[in-house]
Structures are given as structure tokens and as C-alpha cells.
Amino acid sequence: MKFGDWPGRAARLATILWAALVLALAPQAALAQAEPEAPVTEAVASDVPAAAAATDQADAAAADAAGGYEPLGPEWIRGQPTPGGWDVQEQFSPIGRSATGLHVGLMWVMGVISLFVLGLLLWVIVRYRRGANPTPSKTTHNTLIEVVWTLVPVLILVAIAIPSISLLTKQYESPPEDAVTIKVTGYQWYWGYAYPDNGGFEVISNMMPEDEARAKGFPAQLEVDNRMVVPVDTPLRIQTTAADVIHAFAVPSLWFKIDAVPGRLNERMLTIDEPGIYYGQCSELCGARHGYMPIAVEALPRDQWEAWVRSQPGGTVGEPEAAAAAAPSEAGETADAEAADPAAATN
Ligand SMILES: [Cu+2]
């Protein structure tokens, strides 16, 4: 078939127009996807059977016993995957929001460049087709055009590199001194969350049985028996390690993913903006039940988080520092007293 044949040209044109349509619509669809996922959460919440109310009352009673802490209900779910979702999840951390901003911005840059190149192609196809341009030009060089098509892409890449590298740097910023430390340990196939600054207790977190999760209105295979409870609006020093094989601690709605490697301690800072429940999963193939070691992060206002810490065995808030500061001086006073009056020490 010759290039000039009409059916072939029509088919090519249709392909090109289809590609243009896809490119033009992709960014809008991406933005539409970024809308809050509240309806899904509501649907989940409304699915809670009445029978769960009795369980809630029992939970509330248990909460009173546990010093005022009550686990958040399904209406507090903020970060979770949505059926049919194809964009990143809505973000609830400062770093997540700036990263999503860059992501959407880059989509627009890509879209505009693709449309521009497509337009040039269409123009060349139509304007310089054999019918309209029987004697082709023999031009091989044009200094101005060559300078422009070298400089403009360089400038675009530099413009992208500045926010991109600053975001990368921000993701690896060290947490401040007063950050709350949580040591996350990956086990085959569950998670351990230790709080070394708060008494050193460790919470063992297993996937909640699917029937129980559904009955309580939580997403099956994502809800756990004991969540990683953290304070909101507070820098968290998340340290990860593993006890057996490599795991990865990943929570998409917090823009957080870090490997948990046996014999190593990885560290990254995380700050969560809003109280709520954020789901994630182990993201390193770690064995038979790799898909069944979900992560549930529960972010609470500071006072509620402190109540939760006190409800844990050996959980302390602020006391270790105070005790550590007080201990040497007390010991010193005792030693002084003994030095002054050796008889007193024997009494
Ligand atoms: Cu794992």
C-alpha cells in the first residue's frame, strides 16, 4: 500500500487523534481521582451491623479500664486503597502533600510536552505530505532551531530538578531531639512496635481475622488486632529492622516506605497531620504469608496517645527523662550524707 492511500492515512490519523485524546484526558482523570475518598469510608461505616454496637460497648468498658484509651472506629479510616483506584492515595503527611504536588505538576509538564510534540508531528504530516509538497527541501542544518531544541529541554529538566532534589532531601531529614521513637520490627509474618522512649514496651500486631474485621466495619486483610498508635502533629522517629528476613514498612497515604532489614536499623522521620487510621502492608516479598501482615497506624491527639501509652504494660510518658535527671543527684546526696556521717549510712 502506498503512503498516499486514503484508508492508510485515515487509520494513522485516527490512531494519532486517539493518542491525543488519551493524553488530554489523563491529567483530569488523575485530578478527579485525587478527590477525597469519603464516600467509600462512609459506605464501610454504614455496613457495620447492629451486632457490632454491643462489641463497641464492651470496647468502651475496656477503654475505661485502660485509662481512657479507646481504639478508633471505622469512621476514622483516612488512608486505605479504594476499589478501582489508579492514582496515589490522598496524603496525610506534609511530605506526602508536597510529593503529590510534584507528581501532579510533572503530569502536566508531561502532558503539555506530549501534546506539543504531537502537534508538531501532525503539522509535518499534513503540511509536508507528498501531495502538498512535491519537491522536498534539502535543508540539513539550522543553528537557531538547534540551539533552541537543546536549551529548552535543559531548562525544563533543571526546573524539574530543583523541586525534585529538595523533596528528596526533605524525605531524609533527621528527626529532632524530642521526636517520639518507634522501633518497628518485621517478623514472619507480623509486626512489632516498640516504644523505647516510653518504657520500652512492644506491641505485637497481627492481622485481624477477616470475618471479625468485616463484622466490625474494617477492611479485611488490612485491619489488625493491635495498631501502631502514634501522636498526631508530632515528629516520629521510625526505626525499622527485622528478626528473620527482609520486610518493608509501607503506608501509602503517609508517603512512607522503608525496608526492615535483619541486623540493620533504618530510620526516617514521619509526621501525621490528622487523627485517623492509616493502612499499609509489608512491601518486600518475605515468605508464605507476606500478603497477610498488614500495617495499621492509628494517629491520636497527644493526650489520647499518652493515655494509650499509660495503658500499656510499663508504658511511661515523660517520666524516664525526669527519673534519669533526678536519679544522679539523689545518689549524689546519699553519698554526701554517707561521707558526712558514716554512721547514718548504717541506720
Ligand atoms: Cu514481610
Residues whose N, C-alpha, C, O or C-beta is under 5 A from the ligand:
A	BS01	CU	I246 H247 A248 C282 E284 C286 H290
